[in-house]
Amino acid sequence: MPPQVTFVVPCYKLAHLLPDCVSSILAQTYQDYEILIMDDCSPDETPRVARSFTDPRVEHIRNEPNLGHLRNYNKGIELAKGKYIWLISADDCLRSPDVLRRYVKLLDANPEIGYVFCSAMRLEDGEVKELLNYSVQSPNDEVMDGRRFLRRLIYANTVVAPSAMARKECYEKVSMFPLNMPWGGDWYLWCVFALRYDVAYFAEPMVCYRRHPLSMTNHLMNDHIDSCSGEDIELPWIIKKEAKKLGYESVVKHCRRAIAREYGRTMATQRYTTGNCDMSVETFESSLRKHASDNREYRWIEARAYAVMGDHYYWQREYSKAQESYLQALNKGQWMPKALAHYLLLRSGNLGIRARQSLGALRRMVSRKAAE
């Protein structure tokens, strides 16, 4: 009988962390699984460490030569015998010994759910630190309509990759990791899976996500920052096209808003902690011309991207740039009362700035009261 679950554990220069990851899997109360250690021709002690596990469910697979992380992920998925696949890097680990049982029980009972995930804790220097706030979807466990969840997910990837377990059929019927998306491949998958399946979430943080200099996230942000920025802009365009094909117009509308938001903040801010990747107006307009389905969509997104720029400049207290951006947005012929109000407040000088700050503080207070 094949195992119910396959853990795909990619490992490259992470031999020193591999025992923590594998041991956290072997400690699970649910035991019907296999562990594939996908050694991507790692130059460290990965083979020796992998052979140190005596449990017959642990298999060491070494690539010769190195495939790169996306091909390594896909190879592990293809080799998986399990009905469910949990891809967890060797530098991350499971925090709760009962998480796998809870995931399997839920997916077994709900065939319409494509994947399940949970909130996560930050792990650094061997210590569990704070809850990753961006991973929190709700204070309670939820089974979410996939399209409804996607209308949130398209604005930012809030699924911590090592916290998610998906049906193998999602990869087989929908998509494997796209080889042209080294930065956002997992985000893309959570989005396209949500277009076709429902999604489940556990509020308890049952997984640890490790922050360290050798992580894949750090590698990509340090050495491939332009690619990161480009993928963050391309992804909502791709999902918009897929949603359009499937007839999900509400998702299409949110994709357009996410596109405008991504353009605007990329033009106005330093998007990543490791370096500057701002976008010029010329590059923005070229990208928009390339992707927009017609002139109406072009103008809609263009105007809102400038309004987003204005908001970011305002938050950075660059008020003259904010005022100029709002004016550019309004000059595109789109009816945007919020951008108009922000522009008029800036035109009125310090009084208008203080008025907007007061309104913002009032809104935040009302939101906090509502949350309580």
N, C-alpha and C positions, 0 to 999 in steps of 0.2 A: 504493500500500500504506500503511495506517495505521501509525504508529509502534508499537513494542512497549510503550513506557513513556511516560507523561505525568507531568511534574513540574508540580504546581500550586503556584505561589509567591504566596501572598497578601501584599499589601504596602499598608501604611497608615502614613504618616509614617516610612518606613524607606528612603527613597531613598539615604541616605548609606551604607547597609549592603547594598543590593541588588547592587552589583557583586561583592562577595565571594561571595554566595550563587550567583549565576548563573555566575560564573567557575568555581566549584568543580564545577558540573554540566558545563559545557562541557569541563572537563579530564578527564572520565571516559574510560576506555579503551573502554567499551561506548558506542556512538554512536547506537543506534536509539531516539531519543526526541524528544519535543517539550517545550517549556517554555512554560507559560501564566503570564505575570505578571498576577495578578489585582489590579489597581489599584482599591482601594475608594474612589474619588473622593478620593484623597490630596491634601492641600493643599500638599504640598512639590514637589520636583523629580522625582517618580516618572516622569511621562510622558517627560521629557527623558532621564533615565537609561535607561529602558526602550528608547527609540529608539536609544540609543547602541550597542546590541548588533547587529552586522551579520549574525550567524548566522541563516539563514532559519528555523531551528527555534524561534527565540524569538519569541513573539507577545505583544503588549501588549493587554490587555483592560481597559478603564476603565469602571467602574460610574458611572452618573449616574441618581439620586443614590447616596449611600453606602448599602450594603445591611446593614452590620454583619458581623462576622467570620464567623458561622456560615453566613449566606446566601451570603457570598462564597465560602466553602469549597465549599458545595454547588453553586454555579454552576460553579466550576472543575471539579468532579468530573463534572457533567453535560456540560460541553463537551469533556472529555477523550476523545481518540481511542484512547489506549493500552489494552492489555490489563491493564497494571499501572499503579497510580497511586501516586505519591510526593508527599505533601503536605508541603512544607517552607517555613516562613515565611522572609521575606526577611532576617531577622536571624540565621538559622542557616546552616550550610554543611556540605558534605561534606568529610571530612578525608582520606579515602583515594580516589585516582583509580580504584581497582579495585572499589569497593563495589558499584556498579551491576551490573557484570558478574557478580559473585558472587551477588547477589540474583536476577538474571534466570535464571542457570544453575540455581539451586536450585528456583525456582518452576516453571520449564519442565519440570523432571524430576519434580516432585511435585505433581500437580494437587489433592491433598487438602489442601495447605497454603494457608491463606487469606492470611496475611501473614508477613512476615519483618522482624526488627529486630535492632539490635545495641546494645552498651553505648555510652556517649557521654562526651565530654570537655566540661568547662566552658570557655567562651570569654568572656573579660572584658577590656575595654580593649584589644582587638586581640591579646591573648595567650592561648594555650591553657594553661589551668590544670590542675587535678586531674581525675582520673577521677570521674565521678558514681557513687558507690558504689551508690546505689539502683537504677541501671540494670543492674547486674551480676547476671545470672541464674545463671551457672555459669562455671567456669574454662574450659569447652570449648564448642565449637559443638554445638547440639542441634536436633533435630526433636522437638517435644513434642506429645503428645496434647493437643488443645485443652482438653478438660474437666479434665484433670489440671493443666494450666497455669492454668486459670481458678480452681482451688481455691487458688492463691497470689495471683493477680492481684486477686481480689475484696477482699483486705485493703488493698491500696494500689496505685496506678498506678505500675508500675515500667517501663513502656514510654515512653521519651522520644519524644515525638511526631515530631520531624523525623528520627528514625532508622528509621521504619517505612514499608515499601512493601506495599500490599495489592492483591489482585486487584480489578479494577473490578466484577466480579460480586458481591463482598462488599457493596459499596455498593448495587448494583442489586437484589440478591435479599434482603439482610438489612436494612440501614438506611443512610440518609445521616446527617449530623450532626443530632441532635435540636435544634430551635430553642429548646427550654425548658431547655437545659443549656449555658449559655455557659462554665461552668467545667470541667465534667467530660465534655464531649461526646466527646473522644477516648478517654478511659477507658471510657466506655460502649461505644464501637465496638469497642475491643480485646476487651472482655468478650463482647459478643453475637456477634462474629465467632468467638471461641474456642469458643462453644457449638456451632458448626456446622462448624468447620474445625480442622485442626491448625495449629500455629504453629512457625516456625523462628527460631532465634537464633544470631547470630554473636558470639563473645566479644570479638573485636577491636573497640576503640572507633573506629569509622570515620566518626563524625559529631560535629560540634561544636554544642553548645547554648549560645547566647549569653545571658548575664545582663546586663541594662541597664535603666535607668529607664523606657524607652518600650515594654518588652516587654508582650505581652498578659497574661502571668502577673501582672506587677506591677500593670497597670491593674485587673485583676479583683480582686486581693487588696487593693488600696488603696481602690477605690470600690464594690466589690460583695461585701464579705466575708461578709455574711449569706447571699447566694446561694451562695457557695463552700461554706459549712458545710452548708447545706440540701441541696445536690446530693451531697455526700459521704455524707450519711445516706440520701437517696432512692435512690442508685444500687444498693446491694446489695439493697434491696427490689425494684427493677425486675428485676434479674438473677435474683433468687429466683423471681419470678413466671414469667419466661421459662424457667428451668431446670425448674420444676415442670411446665410445659406439655409440655416435651420429655422428661420422665421421668427427668431426671438428679438422683436423690435425694441423691447424695453432694455435688453442687454446692449443692443446696438447704440441706443441713446447714451447709456452710461459709458460705453467705450469712447464715444466722441468726447464726453466730458473729461474722461481720464486722459485722453490724448492731449486735449488743450491744457490740462493741468500739468502734464509731464513736460510739454514744450515750454510753458511759461516758467516753471520753476527751474528748468535746466538753463534757460536763458538768463535768469536773474540771480541764481545762487550757486554756491559751491556744493554740489550734490553729494559728494562722497568725502569721508573723513580723511582719506589718504591723498587727496589731490583735487585740483580744480578742473572741472570739465564743463565750463560754460559753453553755450551754443550761440553762434553769431546769428543775427537776424537773417542774413543771406542764407545760411545753412538751414535755418528754420523754414524759410519760405520755399527753398528747394525741396526739402523733405515733404512739406505739406503739398506742394504741387505734384510730387511723385505719387502720393498715396490717396489724396482726396478723390472721391468718386465723381464729383461734379463741382461747379463753381459755388453752388449754394453751400455745400458742406465745407468747402475751402474757406469761405468768408465766415461761416459760423465758428469754426475752430480757430481761425486766425484772430478774430475779435476777442474770443474768450481767453486765448493764450496771452494776449497783451494785458487783459484784465488780471490774470493770475500773476503776471510779471509785476503789475502795479501793487498787488497785495504783498508780494514778497519784498519789494523795495520799501513799502510802507513799514513792514515789520522790522526791516533793517534800519529804519529811520532815515532812509535816503528819500526824503519827501519830494524833492524836485524830480527825481527819476520816476517815482511813483506817479506823480501828477502827469508827467509826459506819457507814461505807459497807459494810464486810464484814458487820456485824450486820444491816443492812437487806437485804443479799443473802440471808443465811441465814434471815431471817424470811419469805421468800417461799415457803417450803415446798419448795425444790429441794435435791436432794442434791448438794452441792459440797464435796468433801473438801479441795480446795486452798484455797478461801476460808475454810473452817473452820480449817484449820491456820494460815493467815495471821492470822485473828482471834485465835486462842488465843496465838500468839506475841506479838502486840501487847498482849494482856491481861497477859502476864507481865512487861511493862515492858522496861527496857534490856537485860536478859538475852535476852529473846526477839528483840528487834531485832538484837542482835549475832549471835544464832544464825542468823537469816534472812540476814543479810549474809554470814556465813561459808558458808552453804549455796549462796548465789548465786555467790560467788567460786569455790567448788568446781565448780559446774556449768559456769561459763565456762571454767575451766581444762580440764575434761574435753572440752568442745566444741572448744577450740583444739587439744588433742592429737589428737582424732578428725579434725579438718580437715587436720592435718599428715600 
